[in-house]
Amino acid sequence: MIQAALIKAGLGINISFLHSLDKKPVLVFDVIEEFRTFIVDRAIVFALNKSDDIKVDVDGRLTKEAKKRIIEEVNERMASLHIYKKKRKMEDIIELQAYALANAINEDKKYKSFIARF
């Protein structure tokens, strides 16, 4: 979703501010950092507190059931409304941030990161 938003905003996804340059979409990794705590980390903590199905296998990896539960939580967070100037879905916020980043780069405007309100 982040990669699609960056491309739509006209940004080159192989140029990075934070991650080392590689043949990977490193700008996507940079922008993911802005949303990781609010979406993924909170989803994991919520899933851990909410259910007993978050387990690891003998190798210390999440079980299929645990992965499924975490993915469900992440998808719920992505679909729910969040306050960002007004109530919006996360995919809309991601797209707005991609355009804000493009404006910061192309028009030398100040970039303001998305800060989640808990």
Secondary structure as UniProt FT lines:
FT   HELIX           2..8
FT   TURN            9..10
FT   TURN            13..14
FT   HELIX           26..36
FT   HELIX           37..41
FT   HELIX           42..50
FT   TURN            58..59
FT   HELIX           64..79
FT   STRAND          81..83
FT   STRAND          87..89
FT   HELIX           90..106
//
